[in-house]
Amino acid sequence: MQQIPSGTVDLVFADPPFNISYPYDKYHDVLSDQEYLAWSERWTTEVHRILKPDGTFWLAIGDEYAAEMKVLLTHQIGFHLRSWVIWYYTFGVHCTKKFTRSHTHLFHLVKDPEHFTFNDSEIRVPSARQLVYRDKRANPQGRIPDNTWILRPQEIPSGFDDNQSVWYFARVCGTFRERAGWHGCQMPEQVLGRIIRTSSSAGEKVLDPFIGSGTTATAAKKLGRKFLGFDISEHYITHCLARLKNVKSGDPLDGSK
Ligand SMILES: C[S@@+](CC[C@H](N)C(=O)[O-])C[C@H]1O[C@@H](n2cnc3c(N)ncnc32)[C@H](O)[C@@H]1O
């Protein structure tokens, strides 16, 4: 990121290692608290520098450091928190002796609280007033989704299977068609789709400093954005480039069926 000129990126999405001993191929996910937070301060300072004045930063973070990262980003680095989204997912790793994990925190942060992109018309969903109560006062444009992201049937009418009563943004599980199969932390394209559509416009630049399986770049390409991504693992990058070759601007995001 140090090679990127200041104030040139519209949207950064980052899903960094959570410092939970996750077995990545190259990165060793075990730092002391102090080292992890010092490293987080370094790379998030760079994110702030490279973003345009009206740019947006979305951070995915686990329970372990969510509180510390919120304080770091808003009190030290200078971001403004617009939303603290909980992405509720299914297919979490089953835990013994504690409750099974089923959420990740998604922080929606902006540099300038007065000027930032928020394309609400891109992400509105039908309201219960419209669909359930048939209330004539309902806004025909629907409503902005809640800050707990559970994709319900009315939020994705084209993709909802009539036999299911609930449809969630599941984690990308091993049997899903979109699963690239070589990265254990692959995020669903639908989650990135909502973030990219909300916080950037066609032709703008999206950057992911921890690209992993390439979900952000894939969703950005399909949605007609420019994209940049980094990973410490050459192996992941090779796969990511192959994944990108198979998609083009205008392709539908995976995971809606
Ligand atoms: C949680 S994963 C990202 C998963 C990604 N969101 C996806 O959908 O596939 C974190 C990634 O950060 C990479 N990584 C760790 N340290 C890094 C560093 N210093 N610079 C760049 N990438 C790094 C790891 O190799 C891993 O692929």
The ligand as an ORCA input file, in Angstrom:
! r2SCAN-3c Opt
* xyz 0 1
  C      -9.168    -13.841      6.007
  S      -8.173    -14.084      4.605
  C      -8.991    -13.151      3.340
  C     -10.083    -13.948      2.684
  C     -10.791    -13.177      1.567
  N     -11.653    -12.157      2.102
  C     -11.598    -14.115      0.669
  O     -12.813    -13.910      0.472
  O     -11.038    -15.079      0.156
  C      -6.757    -13.138      4.959
  C      -5.658    -13.173      3.891
  O      -4.626    -12.264      4.282
  C      -3.394    -12.753      3.765
  N      -2.301    -12.014      4.462
  C      -1.835    -12.189      5.706
  N      -0.883    -11.281      5.981
  C      -0.755    -10.490      4.899
  C       0.042     -9.361      4.582
  N       0.919     -8.848      5.448
  N      -0.122     -8.799      3.367
  C      -1.012     -9.304      2.483
  N      -1.788    -10.375      2.711
  C      -1.667    -10.958      3.918
  C      -3.483    -14.250      4.000
  O      -2.610    -14.959      3.153
  C      -4.975    -14.515      3.690
  O      -5.145    -14.938      2.358
*
